[in-house]
Amino acid sequence: MIVRSFVAWSETACASQKALATAALARAYLQSELGDSERGDADIAMTSLLDDGSPVVRRALAEALADSDAAPHHIIVALANDQSDIALPVLRRSPVLTQGDLIDCAAIGDTFAQSAIALRWDLSAPVCAALAEIGGREALIALAVNSDARIAEASLARMLERFGDDGEMREAILSRRNLSPCLRARIVDATVRSLSAFVTGCDWMSEERAARAGREAREKAVVIIASDLEDRVTDIRDLVSYLRGSSQLTGALVLRSLLSGDCRLLEAALAELSGFSAARVAGLVRTRRGAGFRALFGRAGLPDWLFAPVNAALAVMEERGDRGAANRDGALHRGLIEPVLAACEGLDDQDLAPVIAMLRRFQAEAAREEARVATRHFLTPVMIAPQPVRPRVDIDLDAIEAEILRDAA
């Protein structure tokens, strides 16, 4: 009877009064002990309010029902498909909406509606996949920073494919925990491509110089990613497979990784390219003095110029007993580069001129990094502190950007 009176009164009430009464009716439906007849009448009354001409009334209904799992499903779905300012509380919070409802709302919703869905707690992988495919930029940034969203790697890769040239998007994806090495490498590649296009478009450097700066920045980042994998063989193999598929598995990258004191990328590359098992490759690398190691190089299709510096680097590492040193940080080791450079120069082979030039660039890079570290040490007071646990090595997109822009100056 009370509900019927509400319906009659609402015909003449102003919008603000009706909104207050609507919220009260919804709370009564959810919280009061109504009989079956009254509950049915309340359901009819709330359903009729979906056609109210005032958005204030419909918004009040949405706010009142948004958090309850006892709200009528048909009313919640109707509100979720209303204009954005009415739909937002329902899309953001309602536990009544199913996975299919959310995907459907994302397909027809604007950026605000998609963003509300993207920020839901415990968002399922299929809904994340739908958003990754059809969502707008702002919605996908919101999705990426939602730590509760269960986003599959394929969905993150699709987001990067669609908006990889957007710096905010890259930062949002990179902020997620437990990214795979392949996805981190994708982010680096997208960053390098975007910055290279920028500096070239501004005429800050030639296309050739921009290509080299971008390539070297990408290789540095990949070596850092590989150094952070420690002994996770599967991750290293997956990373190498991705690099091969994206044409980034180059001799320069393999040599850079080796001269940082880490031979795992070399071994994984040889296994990937030759088809041999990781154990067999590791054995051939350890006993590289025989013809088997040279034959492995040929089977893998690595360039001939790479054999001499790789062989020299492995010899130096074996002599020093630091093969695959535990404290890998991705930085080039000047103490490795210089004996390898001397060995290559001592061969007096004109075909090695390009690799000697590369080694000299590596030498200069390592020397500059040593100088930066020493300078920071000079300016920092000496403090005795416990040795920390080796931290995770993250990719610093700002550092990559700064390096490319510095080369452009």
C-alpha positions in Angstrom: 0.0 0.0 0.0 2.8 2.4 0.9 4.5 1.6 -2.4 1.4 2.3 -4.3 1.1 5.6 -2.5 4.7 6.4 -3.5 3.9 5.8 -7.2 0.9 8.1 -7.0 2.8 10.8 -5.2 5.8 10.6 -7.6 3.6 11.7 -10.5 3.5 15.3 -9.2 6.7 15.5 -7.0 9.7 17.6 -8.1 12.9 15.9 -9.2 14.9 16.6 -6.0 12.1 15.3 -3.8 11.5 12.3 -6.0 15.3 11.5 -5.9 15.3 11.4 -2.1 12.2 9.2 -2.0 13.6 6.9 -4.7 16.8 6.4 -2.5 14.5 5.6 0.5 12.5 3.1 -1.5 15.6 1.3 -2.7 17.0 1.1 0.8 13.7 -0.2 2.0 13.7 -2.9 -0.7 17.2 -3.9 0.3 17.1 -3.7 4.0 13.5 -3.9 5.3 11.4 -7.0 5.9 8.9 -6.5 3.2 6.2 -9.0 2.4 6.1 -10.7 -1.0 3.4 -8.4 -2.2 5.1 -5.2 -1.0 8.4 -6.4 -2.4 6.8 -7.0 -5.8 5.3 -3.6 -5.7 8.6 -2.0 -4.9 10.3 -3.9 -7.8 7.6 -2.5 -10.1 8.0 1.0 -8.7 11.8 1.0 -9.1 11.5 -0.4 -12.6 9.0 2.4 -13.6 11.6 4.9 -12.3 14.0 3.7 -15.1 11.8 5.7 -17.4 11.8 8.9 -15.3 12.7 11.9 -17.3 15.0 13.3 -14.7 18.6 11.9 -14.6 18.8 13.0 -10.9 16.1 10.4 -10.0 17.8 7.6 -12.0 21.2 8.5 -10.5 19.7 8.3 -7.0 18.4 4.8 -7.8 21.8 3.7 -9.2 23.7 5.0 -6.1 21.3 3.3 -3.7 21.5 -0.1 -5.5 25.1 -0.1 -6.6 26.7 -2.0 -3.7 24.1 -4.6 -3.1 24.1 -8.2 -4.4 20.3 -8.2 -3.7 19.5 -5.5 -6.2 17.2 -6.7 -9.1 19.3 -7.8 -12.0 17.1 -6.2 -14.7 17.2 -2.9 -12.9 21.0 -3.0 -12.6 21.5 -3.9 -16.2 19.2 -1.0 -17.3 21.1 1.5 -15.1 24.4 0.1 -16.4 23.3 0.9 -20.0 22.0 4.4 -19.1 24.0 7.6 -19.7 27.4 7.6 -18.2 26.8 9.8 -15.1 24.0 7.4 -14.1 25.8 4.2 -15.1 29.1 4.9 -13.4 28.3 3.8 -9.8 26.7 0.6 -11.0 29.5 -0.2 -13.5 32.1 0.5 -10.9 30.7 -1.3 -7.9 27.7 -3.6 -8.6 28.3 -7.2 -7.8 25.1 -8.1 -9.7 26.6 -7.5 -13.1 27.9 -10.7 -14.7 31.0 -11.1 -16.9 28.8 -11.0 -20.0 27.0 -7.8 -18.8 30.4 -6.0 -18.3 31.7 -7.0 -21.7 28.5 -5.8 -23.4 28.5 -2.5 -21.5 32.2 -2.0 -22.4 31.4 -2.6 -26.1 28.8 0.2 -26.2 30.0 2.5 -23.5 32.0 5.7 -23.8 35.4 6.3 -22.2 33.9 7.1 -18.8 31.9 3.8 -18.7 34.8 1.8 -19.9 37.1 3.4 -17.2 34.5 2.6 -14.5 34.6 -1.1 -15.6 38.4 -1.1 -15.8 38.6 0.0 -12.1 36.4 -2.7 -10.7 37.7 -4.9 -8.0 38.9 -8.4 -9.1 38.2 -7.9 -12.7 38.2 -11.2 -14.6 40.6 -12.0 -17.5 37.9 -12.2 -20.2 36.6 -8.7 -19.3 40.2 -7.4 -19.3 40.7 -9.0 -22.7 37.6 -7.3 -24.1 38.7 -3.9 -22.8 42.2 -4.4 -24.2 40.6 -5.0 -27.6 38.0 -2.2 -27.7 38.7 0.2 -24.8 39.9 3.7 -25.2 43.2 5.1 -24.1 42.0 6.4 -20.7 40.2 3.2 -19.9 43.2 1.1 -20.7 45.5 3.2 -18.5 43.0 2.8 -15.7 42.9 -0.9 -16.3 46.7 -1.2 -16.3 47.0 0.6 -12.9 44.3 -1.6 -11.4 46.3 -4.1 -9.4 43.2 -6.2 -8.8 42.6 -6.7 -12.5 43.6 -10.2 -13.7 45.1 -9.1 -17.0 46.6 -11.9 -19.2 49.9 -11.2 -20.9 48.3 -11.4 -24.3 45.9 -8.6 -23.2 48.8 -6.4 -22.0 50.6 -7.1 -25.3 47.4 -6.0 -27.2 47.2 -2.8 -25.1 50.8 -2.1 -26.0 50.2 -2.9 -29.6 47.3 -0.4 -29.8 48.8 2.4 -27.6 52.5 1.7 -27.5 53.4 5.1 -28.7 51.8 6.7 -25.6 54.3 7.2 -22.8 51.6 7.2 -20.0 50.3 3.9 -21.3 53.8 2.3 -21.3 54.5 3.6 -17.7 51.1 2.2 -16.5 51.8 -1.3 -18.0 55.4 -1.2 -16.6 54.0 -0.5 -13.1 52.3 -3.9 -13.0 54.0 -6.5 -10.9 55.5 -9.7 -12.3 55.7 -8.7 -15.9 57.4 -11.3 -18.1 60.7 -10.5 -19.6 59.2 -10.6 -23.1 56.6 -8.0 -22.2 59.2 -5.8 -20.6 61.3 -6.1 -23.8 58.2 -5.1 -25.8 57.7 -2.0 -23.6 61.4 -1.0 -24.2 61.0 -1.6 -28.0 57.9 0.6 -28.0 59.7 3.3 -26.1 62.7 3.3 -28.3 60.5 3.4 -31.5 58.5 6.4 -30.1 61.5 8.4 -29.0 63.5 7.7 -32.2 60.6 8.9 -34.3 60.3 12.0 -32.1 64.0 13.0 -32.3 64.0 12.3 -36.1 60.9 14.3 -36.6 62.3 17.3 -34.7 65.5 17.1 -36.9 67.6 16.7 -33.8 69.7 13.9 -35.5 69.8 12.0 -38.7 67.8 8.9 -39.2 71.0 6.8 -39.2 72.2 8.3 -35.9 68.7 8.0 -34.4 68.6 4.3 -35.5 71.9 3.6 -33.8 71.0 5.4 -30.6 67.7 3.6 -30.5 69.3 0.2 -31.2 71.9 0.6 -28.5 69.4 1.8 -26.0 67.2 -1.2 -26.7 70.2 -3.6 -26.4 71.2 -2.1 -23.1 67.7 -2.5 -21.7 67.4 -6.1 -23.0 70.7 -7.0 -21.3 69.4 -5.5 -18.0 66.2 -7.6 -18.4 68.2 -10.7 -19.0 70.5 -9.9 -16.0 67.4 -9.8 -13.7 66.4 -13.3 -14.6 69.1 -15.0 -12.6 68.9 -18.7 -13.4 65.3 -18.9 -14.6 66.2 -20.9 -17.8 62.6 -20.9 -19.2 62.3 -17.1 -19.0 65.7 -16.6 -20.7 64.6 -19.0 -23.4 61.3 -17.2 -23.9 63.1 -13.9 -24.0 65.5 -15.1 -26.7 62.6 -16.6 -28.7 60.8 -13.2 -28.6 64.0 -11.4 -29.6 64.4 -13.7 -32.5 60.9 -13.3 -33.7 61.1 -9.5 -33.5 64.5 -9.4 -35.3 66.3 -8.1 -32.2 68.5 -11.1 -31.6 71.7 -9.6 -33.2 75.3 -10.3 -32.8 75.8 -6.9 -31.2 73.2 -7.8 -28.5 74.8 -11.1 -27.8 78.3 -9.6 -27.5 77.0 -6.8 -25.2 75.5 -9.3 -22.9 78.6 -11.4 -22.9 80.8 -8.4 -22.1 78.5 -7.6 -19.2 79.8 -10.8 -17.6 76.8 -13.0 -18.5 77.0 -15.8 -20.9 73.5 -17.1 -20.5 72.0 -15.0 -23.3 74.8 -16.4 -25.6 74.0 -20.0 -24.7 70.2 -19.4 -25.0 70.7 -17.8 -28.4 72.9 -20.6 -29.7 70.3 -23.2 -28.5 67.5 -21.3 -30.1 69.2 -20.8 -33.4 70.9 -24.2 -33.7 68.1 -26.4 -32.4 70.5 -28.1 -30.0 69.5 -28.7 -26.3 70.6 -26.2 -23.7 72.8 -28.8 -22.0 74.6 -29.7 -25.3 75.2 -26.0 -26.0 76.5 -25.4 -22.5 79.0 -28.3 -23.0 80.2 -27.0 -26.3 80.7 -23.5 -24.9 82.7 -24.9 -22.0 84.9 -26.9 -24.3 85.1 -24.3 -27.0 88.7 -25.1 -28.0 87.5 -28.0 -30.1 86.0 -27.8 -33.6 82.5 -28.4 -32.1 82.1 -24.8 -30.8 83.1 -23.4 -34.2 80.6 -25.7 -35.9 77.9 -24.7 -33.4 78.4 -21.1 -34.5 78.0 -22.0 -38.1 74.9 -24.1 -37.4 73.4 -21.2 -35.5 74.0 -18.8 -38.4 75.7 -16.2 -36.2 77.9 -13.8 -38.2 81.6 -14.8 -38.7 82.9 -11.6 -37.1 81.3 -12.5 -33.8 83.3 -15.7 -33.2 86.6 -14.0 -32.4 85.4 -11.6 -29.7 83.0 -14.2 -28.2 85.9 -16.7 -28.0 88.2 -14.2 -26.5 85.6 -13.1 -24.0 84.9 -16.6 -22.9 88.6 -17.2 -22.5 89.0 -14.2 -20.3 86.0 -15.2 -18.2 87.3 -18.7 -17.8 90.8 -17.4 -16.8 89.3 -15.2 -14.2 86.7 -17.7 -13.0 83.9 -15.2 -13.3 81.8 -16.9 -15.9 78.2 -15.9 -15.3 79.1 -13.9 -12.2 76.3 -13.7 -9.6 76.3 -9.9 -9.3 75.0 -9.2 -12.8 73.7 -5.7 -13.3 73.6 -5.5 -17.1 76.5 -3.0 -17.2 79.5 -3.5 -19.5 82.7 -4.6 -17.8 85.7 -2.6 -18.9 87.9 -5.3 -17.5 86.4 -7.7 -20.0 86.2 -5.4 -23.0 89.8 -4.3 -23.0 91.5 -7.8 -23.2 88.9 -8.8 -25.9 89.7 -5.7 -27.8 93.4 -6.4 -27.6 92.9 -10.0 -28.7 90.9 -8.9 -31.8 93.4 -6.2 -32.7 96.2 -8.8 -32.4 94.6 -11.0 -35.0 95.4 -8.3 -37.6 92.2 -9.2 -39.6 90.7 -6.5 -41.7 87.3 -8.3 -41.5 87.3 -7.5 -37.8 87.4 -3.7 -38.3 83.7 -3.2 -37.7 83.7 -5.3 -34.5 86.8 -3.5 -33.3 85.0 -0.2 -33.8 82.1 -1.6 -31.8 84.4 -2.8 -29.0 85.9 0.7 -28.8 82.3 2.2 -28.4 81.7 -0.4 -25.7 85.0 0.6 -24.0 84.0 4.3 -24.1 80.6 3.5 -22.7 82.0 1.5 -19.9 84.5 4.1 -19.0 81.8 6.8 -18.9 79.7 4.7 -16.7 82.6 4.1 -14.3 83.2 7.9 -14.2 79.6 8.5 -13.4 79.7 6.0 -10.5 83.0 7.4 -9.2 81.6 11.0 -9.4 78.5 10.0 -7.4 80.8 8.3 -4.9 82.9 11.4 -4.5 79.7 13.4 -3.8 78.2 10.9 -1.4 79.3 10.7 2.3 80.8 7.3 3.1 78.3 5.3 5.2 78.8 1.8 6.6 75.6 -0.2 6.1 74.6 -3.9 5.9 74.8 -5.3 2.4 71.3 -5.4 1.0 69.7 -8.3 -0.8 70.2 -7.9 -4.5 67.3 -5.7 -5.7 65.2 -6.3 -8.7 66.7 -4.6 -11.7 63.9 -2.5 -13.4 63.8 -0.9 -16.8 64.1 2.9 -16.4 62.2 4.3 -19.3 63.2 7.8 -18.2 66.9 6.8 -18.5 66.4 5.4 -22.0 64.7 8.7 -23.0 67.4 10.8 -21.4 70.1 8.8 -23.2 68.5 9.1 -26.7 67.8 12.8 -26.1 71.4 13.3 -24.9 72.7 11.7 -28.0 70.5 14.1 -30.0 72.0 17.2 -28.3 
